[in-house]
């Protein structure tokens, strides 16, 4: 029989993420410190590795205290199950236990019993998972706190049918809605003096990243496509934010979203146009604002998305990628968007008030 050398690696490489953007992705550190070998007369042994997964809580000090307590208790149980003493001052690479296969059931029973005693520890809104693996096989998972991924919702606008030019703003003059997982996006299409216009939101599947003609290029992202799935949201400055908004059937936690410049705005900032004038110079800037509102219309948070800003030397800092934007606002019933910038005229902002949004990450409460 082939003999194998096994050891337990207690890997303390903890990765903390307040919004878990699994697009916002999840941070997980798998430390498969397995090794094999053996010598004459050595008993068969089993190697285990441990991966840690962590989400910080709102009360970070309380969470760290709770985390230290559950880790110490679990690791002490692991060591004592084979007659050794856990030393928390050792470096991660020094934390190893060699376990005979014959002791496996005893070790697992002790860990199970220890976990049963502390599994309901108050993690102060945070979550910690310790996963025991044998090679690539998960043997045991010990979880503390509430896993937010169980209540996670990713909105990607994938369910909307698009027209021949690969975008959607409704079929004619009127108010249109798109719904997905209890989330409603409202857009308006209007007409004035024979000219049809839209405001609020459009949904696009276009992969072009340049701007030449208003239609269809106003539905292009500067990135040239999405960060998630095949469709994304185009946000335009709203004429009526009470109507043109994103609403939730029930209050949600808005973890975050991904934002990028629209090709239309990017072209104006980098090349200039007849309305905004010459290309951006030193001290020019352009931002979008994500406003989260509660059930009574109260403002919960306002998050600025810097889409363009010149540094002190006048160098470009114009976003040409999908930017992760963390919001972390709870009990949100509605989201509205607004824009501001340095290029203004008599009628307000001259830079095209456009932004692209994809993968809005929410949590049910």
N, C-alpha and C positions, 0 to 999 in steps of 0.2 A: 504494500500500500504506500502510495506516495505521501511523504510527510510534508506538512505545510507549517510555516511559522506565521503566527497571527499576533497582532497587537492592537490595542485600542489607542487611537490618537485623539486627544482632547484638543481640538482645534478651536482657539479662541478668536479667530478672525471674524469679528462681528461687523456686519455692514448695516448701518442705520439709514432708513429712508422714510420721511414723513408722509409721502403720498403713494408709494409703491407703483410707478409708472411702468406697467408691464408692457406702455407705449409709450406719460406721466410718465419701465419694466420692473418686475420684482427683483430684489437684490438677494441672491442666495450664494453662499460660499460653500462649495462641496470640497471637503478636504479628504480625499480618498487616499489616506496614507498607508495603503496596504503594502505588505512585503511578503515574500515567500522564501522559504529556505528550511533548514533543519539540520540536525546532526545525528550521529549514531546514538540510539537509545533515547532520543527525544520523543515525548508523547505528541500525539496529534493535537494541534492547536488551531484556533480560529481567529482570523483577523477582522476587526471591526474598525470602521471609520465613522466620524460624526460630522454632519453638516448642520450649520446654525442658520436660522432665519429669524429676522428681527424687524419689528415695526415699533418705532418709538411712540410713546403716549403723549397726550397733551401735557401731563404733569411729568416732565422729563426727569426731574430729581427723584420723585416718588417711583417712577418706572425703573430707573437705574438701581435704586435700592432694592426693589422687588426682584429685579433681574439677577442681581448679585446673590440674593438669598436663594433663589431656586437653583441657580447654577451650582452654588457651593453645596447645597443639599444633594443634588443629583450626582455630582462628581465625587463627593465624599462617599455616597452609597456605592458607586462603581468601584472605587478603590477598596473600601472596607469589605466588599463581597469576596475579594481574593486576598484578604489579610494585609492590605497595604494602606498607607496613609496618604491622603490627598494633600498636596502642598500647593496652595493657590499662588504662591510667589514664584513658582517655576515658570520658565518660558514655555510657550505652547509646544515647541519641539521637544521639550524634556518630559512632557506629560504622556507617558506610555505605560500600559499594563500588558503583560503577557499572560494569556489565559488559556488554560488547558480546555480542550473540548469537553472534557468530563464535567467541568465546572459551569458550562454554559447555562444549563437550566437553573442552577442556583443563582447565578448572577442576574438573569432575566427576572426571576421571581423577586429578588431583592429590589431591583429597579422598579418593577411593577408596584410593589408594596409601598416603596418610597413615593412614587408618583401619585398613588392614590391618596396619600396623606397631604400632599401639597398642590395638587392639580387645580384647586379652586383659589389659589393665591390671587389676591387683588393686584393686577398688573398696571393699575392706574391708567387704563385706556390703551396700554401697549400690548404687543403680542410677541411671544417667543416660542420657537419650535426647535427642538433638539431631535434630529433624526439619526438613528443608528442604522448603519448599513454593513452588509457583508458583501464585499466587492461592489457590484452595482445593484444589489438587491436590498430593498428596505426591510429591516427586521422589526424595528420598533420606532414609533414616533411619539414623543412626549410634547404636548402643546400646553402653553400657559397663556391665559387671556383669550380674548375673542379674535378670531382670524377675520380681518376685514375683507379678505378676498371672497368670503362666502356671500357677502352682500354687495359685491362690486358689479357695476354696470359700465360697459364701454359703449359709447355711442359713436358709430362710424358712418351713419347715413347711407348704409349699403342697400336699403330696401327700396329706394326711390328709383322708378323708371326714368330714363333720360331721353331727351329728344335726339334728332339726327345729328346735332352738333355736340352732343354729349354733355348737356347741362339741363337743369330744370328750374323754372321760375313760375310755373303754372302755365295755363293754356291761353288765357286772355285777361282782360281787366278784372280784378277781383282780389280777394284775400284767400291765400292757400296755406294749408298746413301739411307738415310731414310729421308722422308719429313713429316712435320706436321706443319700446321698453318703458312706457309711461312718460316719455319725454316728447313734447310737442314744439316744433319749430314753425314759426309763422312768417310768411312772406307776403308782400303786397305788390301787385302789378297795377299801375294806373295809366291814365292817358290825359294829356293836356295839349290843346291846340294841334290835335292829330298826331302827337308824338307819344309813343308808349314808353313808359319807364318802370323800373322796379326799385324797391328798397327793402331793407331788412336782410333777407337771406336768399341765396340760391344754392343749389346742390350741383356739384360738377364732378365729372369723371375724366376731364381733359388732362392730357399728359404734356401738352405744349407749355413752354416756360417763357415765351416772348410775348410782347404786345405790339401789334401793328394796327388792328382795327378794333373798334369798341366791341362789336359783336362778331365773333365769339370770344375775343381775347380777354375781355374783362372777367371771364370765368377761368382763367389760367392762374396757377400758383407759380411763383418765381422758382420753386423747386422743380416744377415739371411733374406733377402728380401728387401722390399721397404719401403719408407715413404709415397708414393703417388701411388695409383693404384696398378698394378701388375707387372710392368716392370721398369727397371732402366738402366742407361748407364754405361758401363765399359770403362774407359778412360785409354789408355796405352800410354806410351811415344811415341811421333811421330817421324817417320823417315823423313817425309815431311810435316811440318806444313802448308805449302801453300796449300796443298791438303787435308790433314787430319785435318779438322777444322769444326766448326759450323758456318754456314753463314745464313744471313737473306735476304729475298727478298728486304726488305726496311730497312733502319736504325731503330733500336729499342733501347729502354732503357733497359739495363740489370739490373733488380732490385736485383736479387740474385739467389741462388740455394742451394740445400742440398748436402753435400758431406760426404762420409764415406770411411774408408779404405777398400780396397779389401782384401778378406781373404788371398790371396797370399802374399801381402805385410805384412799384420799383422802377418802371420805365420813366415815370415823371421825375423821380428823385435822382436818377442817374443820368438821364439824357435831357431833362427839362421838357416843357411843353408850353403851349400858347396861353394856358391859364395860370399855371404855377410859376412860369418863367424859367430861368436858367437852372442847371443842375444844382443840387445841394452843395452848399459851401460850409465853411467853418461856422459852428454854432447853429446850423439848421438841425431840426429834429422832427420826428413824426412818431406818435404813439397811439395805441388803442387802449381802451379802458373797459375792463370786465366788471360790471356791477352786479353783485348778488343781492337779491331782495328777499325778505321774509314774507310770510303769509299776509301780513298787514301792510305790505308795501314798504316796510322799513329797510333801510340800507344796512346790510350785514357786513359787506366788504367791497372795496374797490381795488382792483389789481391792475397796475399799469403794465402794458406790454410795449417795451421799447422796440419799435420797428426800424428806426433810423436815428442815428445820432453821430455828429462829427466830434472827433476828439479835439484836444487843444491844438494839435498840429494840422487840423483840417482833413485828417484821413477818414476814409469811409468806414462807417460801422452800420451798414445797411443790411438788414437781415435777409439772407438768401438761402435759408435752410428752415427746416421745421424746428421751432424753438419750444422746448418744454417749459410750460408756464404753470407754476404751482399756485393754487388758490386756497385750498384748505378752509373752506367756509361751510359751516354746518347750518342745518335747518333752512335751506334755500328753497324757495318756491319759484323764483323767476330769475333769469339772467338777461341783462341788456348790454349792448355794446355802444361805445361812443368813441370819437376820434378827436385828436387835437394835434397841432404842430406849429412850426414857425412860419410856414407860408400861408398867410391869411390875407383876405381882401374884404371888400365891403360886404360880401354875402357870407363871410366865414372862411372856413378852411379851403385852400386852393389845391393842396395835394389830394389826389383821389382818395376818398375815405373808404378804402377797401382793405380787407384782411382775409386770409384763409385760415380755417380752423378744422382740425381733425382729431379724432379719438378723444372725446370728452370723457373723462374718468369720473364716475359718480359712485357713491356708496349709499345704499338704502339705510334708513335710520329707524 
